[in-house]
Amino acid sequence: MTDNSTSVGKGSRPDGDTSALKGRTGAGAPAETRGKTTIADGVVAKIAGMATREVPGIHNLGAGMARAIGAVRERVPGGGGGVTRGVKVEVGERQAAVDLDVVVEYGVSIVEVAGDVRTNVIGAVERMTGLEVVEVNIAVDDVHLPDEEEESEESERDEGRVR
């Protein structure tokens, strides 16, 4: 879990090295600086996962085994939606690093999709949490082919039949 003190913004104080206004309390302190804001690692992971899924060309998140386990979890009631599958974050007091395992659609430029993912994830995490995202590492684990989805749907239907 990360402990963030709310800040007014970069460069707004004479001592530019301090981004958080710690220790200022009482009537003379600005309201936004009174108290602490704590952001859990899981919150940052969910934001990064959602931001990644918004990018065109991303088919899914997670390496092969993680996707297989995630698919089973999604079918179990209360198993969760797997928003953070394929997302790993390291969160410090003022900074965060994000690692993503993704599956891209066949035919897209992986370089462009990766750039779009970085832009979207950094923007979302920094805007929503105030943390500085120092890096977004992307591992492309697979390419989704157009005919793969049809095959997996057929095998799911076959498994549901009475034998």
Helices and strands as residue ranges (DSSP letters): E 2-5, G 31-33, E 36-39, H 41-53, E 58-61, H 64-75, E 87-91, E 95-105, H 110-129, E 132-144, H 146-160
